[in-house]
Amino acid sequence: MIVTIIYNMEYAGEAASLRNAILEEWSDCKINKMGINNAINNATYQVQLDGSIVYTGRGAGDNTTIINSIKARL
């Protein structure tokens, strides 16, 4: 599976934390991180699973909620 984390640069720490949490859950997961300077569709943090949006918001969501959302999509 491929997870993409798109984040405003102010959320770089949260994106790194989420990356680590995902790898703890699925060690074989491929993760793309993309830092942006602005918002994408009014969101500053977005997580995609194989191209499908799992989380989008004005801030970073908590890792457990996002991981549970990924599990629900598998």
BALUMKOL-602900 format. One record per residue (C-alpha): x, y, z; residue in three letters. Coordinates in steps of 0.2 Angstrom, whole numbers, plus 5000, padded with zeros to 4 digits. Layout:
N
XYZALA ...
END
This chain:
74
500050005000MET 500550184997ILE 500150325009VAL 500450505004THR 500550635018ILE 500350815011ILE 500650945024TYR 500951135026ASN 502851155031MET 502251205049GLU 501651025051TYR 503250945047ALA 503550875064GLY 501750795064GLU 502050725047ALA 503650635053ALA 502750575068SER 501350505057LEU 502550425045ARG 503450335060ASN 501750275067ALA 501250205050ILE 502850115048LEU 502650035066GLU 500949975060GLU 501449915043TRP 503349905041SER 503149865022ASP 502150025018CYS 502850145006LYS 502650325012ILE 502750485002ASN 502850655011LYS 502550815002MET 502850985011GLY 501951125004ILE 501951315007ASN 500151345006ASN 498451255007ALA 497751124995ILE 495851144994ASN 495851245010ASN 496751105019ALA 498451115027THR 498650935030TYR 498050785020GLN 498350595020VAL 497950485005GLN 497950295004LEU 498350234986ASP 497650404980GLY 496050404990SER 495950545003ILE 495850465021VAL 496050635031TYR 496050815026THR 495950965038GLY 496651135043ARG 497851055055GLY 498650885058ALA 497450755064GLY 498050635078ASP 499050485072ASN 497850355080THR 496250425071THR 497150425055ILE 497850255057ILE 496150185061ASN 495450275045SER 496750185035ILE 496350015043LYS 494450055039ALA 494950075020ARG 495949915019LEU 
END
